[in-house]
Amino acid sequence: MTAQQMADRIVDFVRQRGGALFHEIVDDIGDEARGEGTLQLMANVVLWTQVSEVFVEAFQLALPKLEVRRANPKFYAVFSDEDGFPNLPIVPPEDWQKEIQYEAPMWLPLVFFVKGAGDGNA
């Protein structure tokens, strides 16, 4: 699968679900999304880990079509011990849209919606 094909699949999946979290997107794509890479918003702000290079590229291609919201970290606390979930401190809720340079890696849990596709409740 090319990066563009994967990007299209990401957008389609998020649209069909009415919103999606990273682990749901990665699970939908499967093994082609998994790898040794890390998707970062900026230095030390990690969005997701254990992803392939093609997934990183695909997500960057899909991002302009997606609305980004901060996910409730309490939801992720239920899943934090499962494989694939970043084992990092979480960016404080009040800082999620700020460009803060953290000294150590922090995880920013996000939920995605397709722009213009309604309000969604993931």
N, C-alpha and C positions, 0 to 999 in steps of 0.2 A: 504494500500500500504506500502510495506517495504521501508526502506531507500535506499536499492540498486535498487529497482524498480523505485523509485522516481528519483534517480540519473541517471538511464538509460533514463528516460523520459526527464529529463533536457537536457541531451546531445543530444537526438534525436530532441527535440524541437529547440535547438540552431542550430543544423545542418540543419534542414528543413527551418528555417527562414534565414539562412545565417548570423546569429548574433542576439543577443537578449539582452535586458536590463532587470534588475531585475523585474520590475513590469510586464513585459510580461511573464517572466518565472513563477512568482507566479500566475498570472491570468490563465495561461495555466493549471497549476496543480489544482488550485481551492482551496476549503476549507481545504483540507489536508495540504496545504502549509501555511495556515494562523494560527496565534497563538499569544502568548504573548512574544515570544523570540526575540532576537536581534542577527543578524549575524555580527560578528566583525572580522576585519583583525588582530587587536591587540588592546590593551587597548585604549579606546577613539577614535578608528577609526572604524566607523560604516559603514557597507556595506548595510544593509537593516534591517528594523524593522518590527514588527508585523508578525513574522514567527513562525511556529511550530518547536518543537524540532526535529521532523523527517526531516523537510526541512533543518535545519541546518546540520544535519548529512548527508543527501543526497547531499547537495551542496558540503560538504567537500569531499565526495566520487567522485563527478563529476569533481571537480576542476582540477585534474591532466590531464583531457582530454580537458580542455578549455584553450584558449588563452584569456588573460585579457588585456583590454585596458581601459584607462580613457575615460569616456563618457564626452561629451561637457556639462558642467553644464548649459549653456544657454538653451539647449533642456529641461532639467529637470525643469528649471524655469517656463516653461509653465504649468507643471503638479504639482508643489510643493504644491498647496492647496488641491489636491485630497487625499483621505484617503490612507494610506499606504506609502506615501512618507515621508522620514525622515525630520522632521522639525528641522534641525541642520545647523550650518554653514558648508560650503563646504571646504574640504581640498584644499589648493591653488594648481593650476595646476603644478607648478614647484616642488611640494613636494609629488606628488602622489606615487612615487616609493621609497620614503625615509622612513626609520623607525624612525619617529619622535614621541616622547611621548607628546601628547597634554594634557594640564591640564583639558580641558573640551571636551566632545564628539564632534567629527567632522564627517561629512558625506563624503564618498568617492564614487561618482557615477561612475559606471563601465559599460562596455559593454563586452559581451562575444562572442567568436567564438570558433568553434571546431578546435582543432589543426590539421593542415594539410588539412583543408577543403576549402582552398582558402582564398582570402583576405576579402570578405564580406564588407558591408557598413552600418551597423546598427548605 
